[in-house]
């Protein structure tokens, strides 16, 4: 398809040390169209951030390894690009909002200089300093910060304002793809709602494609067109937002995530936590990685890794769907 902006196929990533090998991402496949928002959902340690860093080619050089798969951006293989070629893409065509705004900003540079720095590095149009500063003012206004504050330093901003600055930095060069790695995790609920609303409005205004990484299915419902649920480095369920939020069929892990969402309409309903812990990524079980925590597990779950089953745009990797009506085994 010509409208695919990003295509990831059978991607596996490991962190290797002298003592052990961490299987962080295991054979994941998904694609993103121009202007779409793709939600990547899962609890801490699922492999979401590693996936984002792999797309940006920012894995630790000493330990991070792409062991299998491909990443194509606008039809070009990202894994074949040299580091100088990747530096020309980062910031200009693909930008990332990192998880912690407190550590994403340089404490000894004004926020205006940090936003301008990205534009100076990718100044293909030979913009003057005045034009760059005008763009700094423009992106600060876009995220709700008065341009007069561009001379201030990160310590003079609250957590929510720092996150807005990081978003402004990411949008400065008008990238075609924005990766937002849990952009609201460190913020209080009120500021979370403001930031999500702002990101959604900016996406609609600029037409930017986005990968929204989060553990919150509520945020996904507000922003995403397509959703992938990630567990222990694998995509256990993938579908449109309609598939995920209206279908009766779900992977047991997705059902557990929904059970962890507060329901304000029901006073009697209590949260249903997912018992147990995610498996050790250095010693993944031979069968389904969710089997040790699954309330519906069968003997086959602990012995064999599940195949993927598809119903239209909805894909689930679970033994429970073997032979079900309307579900067919996904071809490799």
C-alpha positions, -999 to 999 in steps of 0.1 A, spaced: 0 0 0 14 34 -10 -1 52 19 19 33 45 42 58 64 58 33 88 59 -5 84 74 -28 110 77 -65 102 87 -94 125 108 -71 146 128 -86 175 151 -67 199 174 -80 226 197 -65 252 228 -86 256 253 -85 285 280 -109 296 256 -124 321 222 -126 303 201 -118 273 169 -98 277 142 -105 250 126 -71 250 107 -72 218 96 -104 201 85 -107 165 61 -77 164 44 -65 132 23 -34 126 21 -5 102 10 32 103 -7 52 76 -2 89 70 -21 110 95 -31 80 116 -27 76 154 -16 42 165 -19 33 202 7 9 218 -7 -2 251 8 -23 279 21 -23 315 56 -13 325 82 -37 310 61 -47 280 86 -34 255 68 -2 244 97 22 249 122 -3 234 100 -4 203 100 35 201 138 37 206 143 10 179 123 30 154 144 61 163 176 39 161 185 50 197 192 17 213 222 15 235 251 7 212 269 -16 237 239 -38 246 209 -32 223 206 -55 192 180 -58 165 181 -96 159 154 -99 133 129 -80 112 126 -48 93 116 -11 97 106 9 67 98 46 68 84 62 36 94 31 18 131 32 29 147 7 52 156 24 85 180 -4 94 202 3 63 207 40 70 240 53 83 241 73 115 245 107 97 214 98 76 195 89 108 205 123 124 189 140 93 157 121 99 154 125 137 137 157 147 129 167 112 108 137 99 104 116 130 102 133 165 98 118 199 83 131 231 103 113 258 87 98 289 101 121 315 101 159 308 122 165 339 152 148 323 145 156 286 155 193 289 190 208 294 190 226 327 216 252 316 199 263 283 168 284 280 138 266 266 138 289 236 174 280 227 165 243 231 136 246 207 157 267 182 185 242 183 165 216 165 156 240 138 192 251 134 203 215 130 177 209 102 179 243 86 176 232 50 157 263 39 185 286 53 162 304 77 176 335 94 178 338 131 148 361 131 127 335 112 138 307 136 129 328 166 95 336 150 90 298 147 100 293 183 73 319 193 48 301 171 53 266 185 52 280 221 19 296 214 7 263 199 13 245 232 -1 273 253 31 290 266 36 328 262 66 334 239 80 358 265 89 328 286 113 314 260 142 331 278 135 312 310 152 279 321 135 245 328 136 249 365 113 279 362 85 257 348 61 233 364 60 196 353 31 202 330 48 232 314 80 212 309 59 186 291 45 214 269 80 226 261 91 190 251 61 188 228 70 222 213 105 209 206 91 178 189 68 199 167 93 226 158 104 210 125 69 198 116 77 161 116 54 137 96 56 111 125 55 119 162 62 92 188 47 101 222 61 79 249 37 81 278 35 119 276 12 123 306 27 98 331 43 123 354 14 148 353 -16 152 376 -51 143 362 -61 179 353 -29 186 334 -31 151 317 -65 161 302 -51 194 290 -20 178 274 -40 150 257 -65 176 243 -36 197 231 -19 168 214 -51 158 197 -57 193 184 -21 196 171 -24 163 154 -56 174 136 -42 208 127 -8 196 114 -19 162 100 9 145 118 9 107 122 14 95 158 24 65 178 8 70 213 26 48 239 7 44 271 -6 20 298 -39 39 299 -68 26 277 -87 57 285 -61 79 268 -61 55 238 -99 59 234 -95 96 231 -67 97 206 -61 65 186 -74 51 153 -57 17 157 -45 -1 188 -20 -28 197 -19 -44 231 17 -54 241 27 -80 267 62 -93 274 75 -80 241 47 -94 220 16 -79 204 -12 -101 218 -41 -81 203 -43 -56 174 -73 -39 159 -91 -7 152 -103 14 181 -138 0 173 -125 -36 175 -108 -30 209 -136 -10 225 -168 -26 212 -159 -63 204 -169 -90 229 -138 -110 220 -105 -100 236 -73 -115 247 -75 -122 285 -47 -96 291 -68 -69 273 -98 -80 294 -76 -75 325 -66 -40 314 -102 -31 309 -110 -45 344 -84 -21 358 -102 10 346 -124 28 371 -161 29 362 -176 62 375 -212 51 366 -211 21 389 -206 26 427 -206 -11 434 -181 -22 408 -146 -27 422 -114 -27 402 -102 -61 391 -64 -62 391 -43 -86 370 -27 -110 395 9 -119 393 39 -103 376 51 -102 340 75 -130 332 113 -125 335 123 -114 299 156 -134 303 136 -166 308 103 -164 289 80 -194 292 78 -218 262 41 -214 257 19 -183 261 38 -156 280 5 -146 298 -4 -182 308 10 -179 344 -14 -150 351 -43 -160 329 -76 -171 346 -86 -190 314 -54 -209 308 -55 -244 294 -28 -271 293 -19 -262 258 -12 -226 269 18 -237 289 31 -260 263 27 -242 229 31 -206 218 -3 -194 205 -10 -186 168 -26 -154 157 -63 -155 149 -80 -129 127 -115 -117 124 -115 -88 98 -92 -61 112 -92 -77 146 -62 -100 154 -57 -119 187 -29 -143 197 -45 -168 220 -54 -205 221 -90 -196 232 -98 -186 196 -86 -217 179 -115 -230 158 -140 -203 168 -166 -192 143 -156 -162 122 -120 -165 134 -93 -178 110 -56 -185 116 -34 -156 104 -10 -166 77 26 -158 84 
